[in-house]
Amino acid sequence: MRDEALNLDGVRKLVSDDDDFLLALALAEMTDALGSLSHAVARLGRRCSDPALQGFDTAFADLVRSGADPYGFEYAGRKMERQGQEDGAVRRRER
């Protein structure tokens, strides 16, 4: 983030030249997007037969409030990120 978007001339001229402010703005935007995504996932989860998915909204709220991660969301996220990096490396080699 710091190397890409924050160093663009347009961002510095139109928004701010303060790195801390720009990072806080980006964090707020990402947090808002994550909240919207979690609401959509919770709506879908209520339709599932799996009790863990039916209670996604409660589990996610607990994660946000206390950092408690009984369902291993953080681990799954790291695993998905690693898979995405591997997929990207394969695509670059195919070019």
FIKOLZA-1660 file (N, C-alpha, C; in steps of 0.1 Angstrom, whole numbers, plus 5000, padded with zeros to 4 digits):
% residues 95
   i   px   py   pz ch aa at
   1 5008 4988 5000  A  M  N
   1 5000 5000 5000  A  M CA
   1 5009 5012 5000  A  M  C
   2 5019 5012 5009  A  R  N
   2 5027 5024 5010  A  R CA
   2 5035 5027 4997  A  R  C
   3 5040 5016 4991  A  D  N
   3 5048 5018 4979  A  D CA
   3 5039 5021 4966  A  D  C
   4 5027 5017 4966  A  E  N
   4 5018 5018 4954  A  E CA
   4 5010 5031 4955  A  E  C
   5 4999 5031 4962  A  A  N
   5 4989 5041 4961  A  A CA
   5 4993 5054 4969  A  A  C
   6 5000 5053 4980  A  L  N
   6 5004 5064 4987  A  L CA
   6 5014 5073 4981  A  L  C
   7 5022 5068 4972  A  N  N
   7 5032 5076 4965  A  N CA
   7 5028 5081 4952  A  N  C
   8 5016 5080 4948  A  L  N
   8 5011 5085 4935  A  L CA
   8 5010 5100 4937  A  L  C
   9 5014 5108 4927  A  D  N
   9 5014 5122 4927  A  D CA
   9 5000 5128 4929  A  D  C
  10 4990 5121 4922  A  G  N
  10 4976 5126 4923  A  G CA
  10 4971 5125 4937  A  G  C
  11 4974 5114 4944  A  V  N
  11 4969 5112 4958  A  V CA
  11 4975 5123 4966  A  V  C
  12 4988 5126 4965  A  R  N
  12 4995 5136 4973  A  R CA
  12 4990 5150 4970  A  R  C
  13 4986 5153 4958  A  K  N
  13 4981 5166 4954  A  K CA
  13 4967 5168 4958  A  K  C
  14 4958 5158 4956  A  L  N
  14 4944 5160 4958  A  L CA
  14 4939 5157 4972  A  L  C
  15 4946 5147 4979  A  V  N
  15 4941 5143 4992  A  V CA
  15 4949 5149 5003  A  V  C
  16 4962 5145 5004  A  S  N
  16 4971 5149 5015  A  S CA
  16 4985 5145 5012  A  S  C
  17 4994 5151 5019  A  D  N
  17 5008 5148 5018  A  D CA
  17 5013 5140 5030  A  D  C
  18 5004 5138 5040  A  D  N
  18 5007 5132 5053  A  D CA
  18 5004 5117 5052  A  D  C
  19 5015 5109 5053  A  D  N
  19 5015 5095 5052  A  D CA
  19 5005 5088 5063  A  D  C
  20 5006 5093 5075  A  D  N
  20 4997 5088 5085  A  D CA
  20 4983 5090 5082  A  D  C
  21 4979 5102 5077  A  F  N
  21 4965 5105 5074  A  F CA
  21 4961 5096 5062  A  F  C
  22 4969 5094 5052  A  L  N
  22 4966 5086 5041  A  L CA
  22 4964 5071 5045  A  L  C
  23 4973 5066 5054  A  L  N
  23 4971 5052 5058  A  L CA
  23 4958 5050 5067  A  L  C
  24 4955 5060 5075  A  A  N
  24 4943 5060 5083  A  A CA
  24 4931 5060 5074  A  A  C
  25 4931 5068 5063  A  L  N
  25 4920 5069 5054  A  L CA
  25 4919 5055 5047  A  L  C
  26 4930 5049 5042  A  A  N
  26 4929 5036 5036  A  A CA
  26 4924 5025 5045  A  A  C
  27 4928 5026 5058  A  L  N
  27 4923 5016 5068  A  L CA
  27 4908 5018 5070  A  L  C
  28 4904 5030 5071  A  A  N
  28 4889 5032 5073  A  A CA
  28 4881 5027 5061  A  A  C
  29 4886 5029 5049  A  E  N
  29 4879 5024 5037  A  E CA
  29 4879 5009 5037  A  E  C
  30 4890 5003 5040  A  M  N
  30 4891 4988 5040  A  M CA
  30 4882 4982 5051  A  M  C
  31 4882 4989 5062  A  T  N
  31 4873 4984 5073  A  T CA
  31 4859 4985 5070  A  T  C
  32 4855 4996 5063  A  D  N
  32 4841 4997 5058  A  D CA
  32 4837 4986 5048  A  D  C
  33 4847 4984 5039  A  A  N
  33 4844 4973 5029  A  A CA
  33 4843 4959 5035  A  A  C
  34 4851 4957 5045  A  L  N
  34 4851 4944 5053  A  L CA
  34 4838 4943 5060  A  L  C
  35 4833 4953 5066  A  G  N
  35 4820 4953 5073  A  G CA
  35 4809 4950 5063  A  G  C
  36 4809 4956 5051  A  S  N
  36 4799 4953 5041  A  S CA
  36 4799 4938 5037  A  S  C
  37 4812 4934 5035  A  L  N
  37 4814 4920 5031  A  L CA
  37 4809 4910 5041  A  L  C
  38 4812 4913 5054  A  S  N
  38 4807 4904 5065  A  S CA
  38 4792 4903 5066  A  S  C
  39 4785 4915 5063  A  H  N
  39 4771 4914 5064  A  H CA
  39 4765 4906 5052  A  H  C
  40 4771 4906 5041  A  A  N
  40 4767 4898 5030  A  A CA
  40 4769 4883 5033  A  A  C
  41 4781 4880 5038  A  V  N
  41 4784 4866 5042  A  V CA
  41 4775 4861 5052  A  V  C
  42 4772 4870 5062  A  A  N
  42 4762 4866 5073  A  A CA
  42 4748 4863 5067  A  A  C
  43 4744 4871 5058  A  R  N
  43 4731 4868 5052  A  R CA
  43 4731 4855 5044  A  R  C
  44 4741 4852 5037  A  L  N
  44 4742 4839 5030  A  L CA
  44 4744 4827 5040  A  L  C
  45 4751 4830 5051  A  G  N
  45 4753 4819 5061  A  G CA
  45 4740 4815 5068  A  G  C
  46 4731 4824 5070  A  R  N
  46 4718 4821 5076  A  R CA
  46 4711 4811 5068  A  R  C
  47 4713 4810 5055  A  R  N
  47 4706 4800 5046  A  R CA
  47 4713 4787 5046  A  R  C
  48 4724 4785 5052  A  C  N
  48 4732 4773 5052  A  C CA
  48 4727 4763 5063  A  C  C
  49 4730 4750 5061  A  S  N
  49 4726 4741 5071  A  S CA
  49 4737 4739 5082  A  S  C
  50 4749 4744 5079  A  D  N
  50 4760 4743 5089  A  D CA
  50 4758 4754 5100  A  D  C
  51 4757 4749 5113  A  P  N
  51 4755 4759 5124  A  P CA
  51 4766 4769 5125  A  P  C
  52 4778 4765 5121  A  A  N
  52 4789 4775 5122  A  A CA
  52 4787 4786 5112  A  A  C
  53 4782 4783 5100  A  L  N
  53 4780 4794 5091  A  L CA
  53 4767 4802 5094  A  L  C
  54 4758 4795 5100  A  Q  N
  54 4746 4803 5105  A  Q CA
  54 4749 4813 5115  A  Q  C
  55 4759 4811 5123  A  G  N
  55 4763 4820 5133  A  G CA
  55 4775 4829 5130  A  G  C
  56 4778 4830 5117  A  F  N
  56 4789 4838 5112  A  F CA
  56 4789 4852 5118  A  F  C
  57 4777 4859 5117  A  D  N
  57 4776 4872 5122  A  D CA
  57 4780 4874 5136  A  D  C
  58 4777 4865 5145  A  T  N
  58 4781 4865 5159  A  T CA
  58 4796 4862 5160  A  T  C
  59 4801 4853 5153  A  A  N
  59 4815 4849 5154  A  A CA
  59 4824 4861 5149  A  A  C
  60 4819 4868 5138  A  F  N
  60 4827 4879 5133  A  F CA
  60 4826 4891 5142  A  F  C
  61 4815 4893 5148  A  A  N
  61 4813 4904 5158  A  A CA
  61 4823 4901 5170  A  A  C
  62 4824 4889 5175  A  D  N
  62 4833 4886 5185  A  D CA
  62 4847 4888 5181  A  D  C
  63 4850 4884 5169  A  L  N
  63 4864 4886 5164  A  L CA
  63 4868 4901 5164  A  L  C
  64 4858 4910 5159  A  V  N
  64 4861 4924 5159  A  V CA
  64 4862 4930 5173  A  V  C
  65 4853 4926 5182  A  R  N
  65 4852 4931 5195  A  R CA
  65 4864 4927 5204  A  R  C
  66 4867 4914 5204  A  S  N
  66 4877 4910 5214  A  S CA
  66 4889 4903 5208  A  S  C
  67 4889 4901 5195  A  G  N
  67 4900 4894 5189  A  G CA
  67 4900 4879 5190  A  G  C
  68 4889 4874 5196  A  A  N
  68 4887 4860 5198  A  A CA
  68 4884 4854 5184  A  A  C
  69 4892 4843 5181  A  D  N
  69 4891 4837 5168  A  D CA
  69 4889 4822 5169  A  D  C
  70 4877 4817 5175  A  P  N
  70 4875 4803 5177  A  P CA
  70 4874 4795 5164  A  P  C
  71 4870 4801 5153  A  Y  N
  71 4868 4794 5141  A  Y CA
  71 4880 4794 5131  A  Y  C
  72 4891 4801 5136  A  G  N
  72 4903 4801 5128  A  G CA
  72 4903 4809 5115  A  G  C
  73 4895 4820 5116  A  F  N
  73 4894 4829 5104  A  F CA
  73 4908 4834 5100  A  F  C
  74 4916 4838 5110  A  E  N
  74 4929 4844 5106  A  E CA
  74 4938 4833 5099  A  E  C
  75 4938 4821 5104  A  Y  N
  75 4946 4811 5097  A  Y CA
  75 4941 4808 5083  A  Y  C
  76 4928 4808 5081  A  A  N
  76 4922 4806 5068  A  A CA
  76 4926 4817 5058  A  A  C
  77 4926 4829 5064  A  G  N
  77 4930 4841 5056  A  G CA
  77 4944 4840 5051  A  G  C
  78 4953 4836 5060  A  R  N
  78 4967 4835 5056  A  R CA
  78 4969 4824 5046  A  R  C
  79 4962 4813 5048  A  K  N
  79 4963 4802 5038  A  K CA
  79 4958 4807 5024  A  K  C
  80 4947 4815 5024  A  M  N
  80 4942 4820 5011  A  M CA
  80 4951 4830 5005  A  M  C
  81 4958 4838 5013  A  E  N
  81 4967 4848 5008  A  E CA
  81 4979 4840 5002  A  E  C
  82 4984 4830 5008  A  R  N
  82 4995 4822 5003  A  R CA
  82 4991 4816 4989  A  R  C
  83 4979 4810 4989  A  Q  N
  83 4974 4804 4976  A  Q CA
  83 4973 4815 4965  A  Q  C
  84 4969 4827 4969  A  G  N
  84 4968 4837 4959  A  G CA
  84 4982 4841 4953  A  G  C
  85 4992 4841 4962  A  Q  N
  85 5006 4845 4958  A  Q CA
  85 5011 4834 4949  A  Q  C
  86 5008 4821 4952  A  E  N
  86 5013 4810 4944  A  E CA
  86 5006 4810 4930  A  E  C
  87 4993 4814 4930  A  D  N
  87 4986 4815 4917  A  D CA
  87 4991 4826 4909  A  D  C
  88 4995 4837 4915  A  G  N
  88 5001 4848 4908  A  G CA
  88 5014 4845 4902  A  G  C
  89 5022 4837 4909  A  A  N
  89 5035 4833 4904  A  A CA
  89 5034 4824 4892  A  A  C
  90 5024 4815 4893  A  V  N
  90 5021 4806 4881  A  V CA
  90 5017 4814 4869  A  V  C
  91 5008 4824 4871  A  R  N
  91 5004 4832 4860  A  R CA
  91 5015 4840 4854  A  R  C
  92 5024 4845 4862  A  R  N
  92 5036 4853 4857  A  R CA
  92 5045 4844 4849  A  R  C
  93 5047 4831 4853  A  R  N
  93 5055 4822 4845  A  R CA
  93 5049 4818 4832  A  R  C
  94 5035 4818 4831  A  E  N
  94 5028 4814 4819  A  E CA
  94 5030 4825 4808  A  E  C
  95 5032 4837 4812  A  R  N
  95 5033 4848 4802  A  R CA
  95 5045 4847 4794  A  R  C
% end
